[in-house]
Amino acid sequence: MFTLKTLSIFGLLASSTTAAFTVPNDDQDMTGLTVNSIPYSTRVKYMRLANEALYEQSGPCPFAAYGTIIVNHTADAIVCKGANFRTGDPTIHGEISAINACTAVFAAKNMTASQIYAAWGELSIYTNAESCPMCASAIRWSGFKEYIYGTTIQHNYNVGWGVMTLSSYDVFQQSRQLPGYQTSMLGQILTNETDPLFSWQYNETYPCPNGCVREYSPSRGYKTCFAPNATVTKRETVDHGDHWH
């Protein structure tokens, strides 16, 4: 007999094959382009580092696989990192986490509020998936020089994620009257490496990333991916500790 919970789970897992909605203006593929004199190979390097930042903070197969870094391209250096954390604060997505981390770095250098605001305009934010409308708005309010993302909202919608179906392009189009610099947006960078990070969560047949293994999760009610050396207690803690972007 199917319970309501079972039917709900089947609905989640089946959603990856029944997508019919097209997110408007969500095809912003900048693959291969040189923008602001920065070659595409540099974009690839830093997007991979955004993925690595995710693994450093959340393990090899976090359910919410959103990783972010903020880069000073003039110095060719990462300023700070962030990942999607469950802290009780629903706004702590990877981008907000990284912005908070940078703010702490700047404050520790005794920078004034005005200096911190000015600093964003010299920095680039890399996130391995397209930002939700909240984070895209935060990026524009901050006045970043560049915003670079990998996997699209459309992709994540298609594979079963609960998302807000408003593209970063449309958020940016509505932010043209904000003061300061206009943020350059580079979409769909290295999606062959970022898409798989978001493709296994609601599809039990999709391979786990980074050597993780599929096992039944009592909290989710279906098989999901865990680090192979995690204890049962740790697995359920990790499983409960992730949330949607």
GILIN-V285202 format. One record per pair of residues at least 24 apart in sequence whose ideal C-beta (glycine too) atoms are under 6 Angstrom apart, sorted by the first residue. I is the first residue (numbers start at 1). J is the second residue. D is the distance in whole Angstrom. If there is no record, write none. Layout:
i=I j=J d=D
i=I j=J d=D
//
This chain:
i=9 j=221 d=5
i=9 j=222 d=5
i=12 j=160 d=6
i=12 j=202 d=5
i=13 j=202 d=5
i=15 j=160 d=4
i=16 j=159 d=4
i=16 j=160 d=4
i=16 j=202 d=6
i=16 j=203 d=5
i=19 j=158 d=4
i=23 j=153 d=5
i=23 j=154 d=4
i=23 j=165 d=5
i=23 j=167 d=6
i=25 j=167 d=5
i=25 j=169 d=4
i=25 j=170 d=5
i=26 j=152 d=5
i=26 j=153 d=6
i=26 j=154 d=4
i=26 j=167 d=4
i=28 j=169 d=5
i=28 j=187 d=3
i=29 j=188 d=4
i=30 j=186 d=4
i=30 j=187 d=6
i=35 j=186 d=6
i=38 j=73 d=6
i=43 j=189 d=5
i=44 j=190 d=5
i=46 j=71 d=6
i=46 j=126 d=5
i=47 j=126 d=6
i=47 j=150 d=6
i=47 j=189 d=5
i=47 j=190 d=4
i=50 j=126 d=5
i=50 j=128 d=5
i=51 j=128 d=5
i=53 j=81 d=4
i=54 j=83 d=5
i=57 j=83 d=4
i=58 j=83 d=5
i=59 j=227 d=6
i=60 j=210 d=4
i=60 j=212 d=6
i=60 j=227 d=5
i=61 j=208 d=6
i=61 j=209 d=5
i=61 j=210 d=6
i=61 j=212 d=4
i=61 j=225 d=4
i=62 j=242 d=6
i=63 j=201 d=6
i=63 j=242 d=3
i=64 j=242 d=4
i=64 j=243 d=6
i=65 j=197 d=4
i=65 j=198 d=6
i=66 j=94 d=4
i=66 j=129 d=6
i=66 j=245 d=5
i=67 j=94 d=6
i=67 j=128 d=5
i=68 j=94 d=4
i=68 j=95 d=5
i=68 j=98 d=4
i=68 j=127 d=4
i=69 j=126 d=5
i=70 j=98 d=5
i=70 j=102 d=5
i=70 j=123 d=5
i=70 j=125 d=5
i=71 j=124 d=5
i=72 j=123 d=6
i=73 j=124 d=6
i=80 j=105 d=6
i=86 j=241 d=5
i=86 j=243 d=5
i=93 j=135 d=5
i=93 j=245 d=6
i=94 j=127 d=6
i=95 j=127 d=6
i=95 j=131 d=6
i=95 j=135 d=4
i=120 j=144 d=5
i=121 j=145 d=6
i=121 j=181 d=5
i=128 j=194 d=5
i=130 j=168 d=6
i=131 j=168 d=6
i=132 j=164 d=5
i=132 j=245 d=6
i=133 j=164 d=5
i=133 j=166 d=5
i=133 j=171 d=5
i=136 j=168 d=4
i=136 j=171 d=4
i=137 j=171 d=6
i=140 j=175 d=4
i=140 j=178 d=6
i=140 j=183 d=6
i=143 j=180 d=4
i=143 j=181 d=6
i=144 j=183 d=5
i=146 j=184 d=5
i=147 j=183 d=5
i=147 j=185 d=5
i=148 j=186 d=5
i=148 j=189 d=6
i=149 j=187 d=6
i=150 j=189 d=6
i=150 j=190 d=5
i=150 j=191 d=5
i=150 j=194 d=3
i=151 j=191 d=6
i=151 j=194 d=4
i=151 j=195 d=5
i=151 j=198 d=5
i=155 j=195 d=6
i=156 j=198 d=5
i=159 j=199 d=5
i=160 j=202 d=3
i=162 j=244 d=5
i=200 j=225 d=6
//
